[in-house]
Amino acid sequence: MEVAATLMTSLASTFGGAAAPAAATTATATASAGSSLWSILQGTATALSVVGGLRAAQAQADARNAQAEDAKLEAAMEGTRGIERRTAIRQRMVEDLGARDVAYAASGVDLSFGTPAKAREGAVADANAALSTDADTETIRRNRLLSRAAQYRMMADDASAAGTLKAITGGVSMLADVTRRR
């Protein structure tokens, strides 16, 4: 705007002597009004940008928090699934032991020692190994899901903080521009 005022003054002095001061005054007034209008428009645009940035950051933070909640619920569901799997393993073991006992008893073999006893011990050991493996697998899955939930929460906090920082820097930048113009 100051450039426009200088240009008007220059033109006025080139094309006529008496009109030069009036043209310069008009140009200065126009430049001042234009500068104020420009400051208002820039301030409004910056304020809208700040609000939009904050809303976008909050939306991103909300999305990350929702993902964290989903991961947390998935971890709880994994616990329930683990209980169901281990219950099924125990049930199969009992059914298998019962079927073996019936087969050995039907053949007239004493179940308290020898091959039937060894087979029973082996079946119980296998079932215990399967139960232990499943419990370890469940723990790993749950920990992984809870870790993912924590990461999503950190990402939500980072998105929120970044949006706030961007809003603050945008506001400060606009104030610096307006101050520089005056």
Secondary structure, 3 states (H helix, E strand, C coil): CHHHHHHHHHHHHHHCCCHHHHHHHHHHHHHHHHHHHHHHHHHHHHHHHHHHHHHHHHHHHHHHHHHHHHHHHHHHHHHHHHHHHHHHHHHHHHHHHHHHHHHHHHCCCCCCCCHHHHHHHHHHHHHHHHHHHHHHHHHHHHHHHHHHHHHHHHHHHHHHHHHHHHHHHHHHHHHHHHHHHC
